[in-house]
Structures are given as C-alpha cells and as structure tokens.
Amino acid sequence: MPKKKIVVISGAGISAESGLATFRGSDGLWEGYDIQEVASPLGWENNPERVLEFYNKRRKQAAEAQPNKAHKALAVLEDHFEVLIVTQNVDDLHERAGSTNVLHLHGELKKARSEKDESLVIDIGSDPIKLGDTAEDGAQLRPHVVWFGEMVPMIEVAAEEIAKADILVVVGTSLVVYPAASLVEYAPPKIPKYIIDPEEPQLFNKKEWVHYKEKAGTGISKLAEKLKKEIN
Ligand code: APR
C-alpha cells in the first residue's frame, strides 16, 4: 500500500519556538527593518553592505538556533507518510530536525550566489558574506534568498506537488506574501486540510480547514498523532 502524501507549507511561525523572529508579529523582523532597504534588489543596489549585514546576522542566529518539537514531529511523520515540506523559511531547521524532502521557496541562508549569475550557488554554512567576496565569475556574492520583487523559481514545482497531496498542512505562515500564499489554492478540493497557528490566518474557504489555534510545537505534535492513528 503506497504511503499517503502529506504536503506541509511552513512559514516563520514554525521557527518562532526556536527563537527566530517572525516577520509580521509583534517585534517581527519588519518592525525593525525596512523591507525595501534590506530585502529588495533596489536595497542591494543602494547599499549592499547593509543587506549583507542583515543576512549575516540572520544566518548566525539561524545557525545558533535548534530545531524545535514541531520540526521534529514533522520529520518523524516520514516514517508513516510521504512528506514534502514546502517552506518559506530560509533557515535549515527542517533539515536539521531530519526532514529529507524540503523545498525552499524563498532560498536558503546557508547558500550564497553570484550577483550576476544565479546558477553559481555555493554553500557558506554560517559564514558571513563580505563586500569583495566574489563568486567564480568574479562577481560579488549575494545571499541566495528571494527578495521582494524577485521571481520565486520553485513555485511551479511546489504547485504541482500540492496538486498531488492527499493531506495539506499549513503551519506558521500569515499567508500574506504571494505567490507562496496562492499555493493553498492548488490543493485538491476534497482532501483534509489543517492549519496550525495561534492567530486567525487569511484563508478564503475557512470551512474546508481544521484550525489548530495553538503554537506549532503542540499543534503539529497533536496533528501528527491524529494522522498516525488514522492510518493504523
Ligand atoms: N507557532 C505557530 N505559528 C506561529 C507561532 C508559533 N509559535 N508564532 C507566530 N506564528 C504565526 C503568526 O500568527 C503568523 O500567522 O506565524 C505566522 C508568521 O507570519 P509572518 O511573520 O508573516 O511569516 P511568513 O508567513 O513566513 O512570511 C512569509 O514574508 O517577509 C517575507 O520572505 C519572507 O518568507 C517570508 C514571507
């Protein structure tokens, strides 16, 4: 009997209990920084050092953070289901918790790339990128992160995978940033859909969803138990 396919769409909220700031909550990242200055091509053009500093700080914080109960519960689900994590997060906490099938829609902090040739991507772990650090084409290295106004290369692949899901789980995302937020519309209409978030997320057809109105750590653990029981 083939394993059922669970697709999980995760956002900053799943890493909140690992100590990493979300974007739009109170003391969210965008309270302290201007998106245009630190996460846009114009910001990079105007002041690359300020952009590098912003991501160097976040890269260090992510490297020092540990996966939490939610990341781990999702990783264990792979024992019983085919699991794909479609994450908007640029940290590697899903991978470090043991998830083996993670698709990063918005890039990854631990990678850098040539500012000229986006195919020249290198692993930098938790190291900072400095002005003057160059890729093999001699161009300045930049964070391998999708900035506002840039294309989301993996969006089609993610949509195709969600269209094949048997179960859809959304956790820790305000669903306000497109095109990522549009992915929920690709799920087959009749499959079970769960959303884990202490707040009320922006869903169009709320009646199709079961809302675990709690933090990811408890919500994901409870849902994982329920799903495991249902297949036994
Ligand atoms: N457990 C679960 N959900 C939580 C928790 C928690 N402990 N804490 C906060 N949340 C929820 C919030 O209620 C909110 O709905 O997580 C969501 C975080 O939303 P955002 O801060 O908007 O983060 P996200 O949706 O991932 O942002 C999407 O925006 O800035 C861009 O590229 C960036 O990938 C990011 C994208």
Residues whose N, C-alpha, C, O or C-beta is under 5 A from the ligand:
A	BS01	APR	G11 A12 G13 I14 A16 E17 T22 F23 R24 G25 Q88 N89 H106 G172 T173 S174 L175 V177 I196 D197 P198 E199 E214 K215 A216
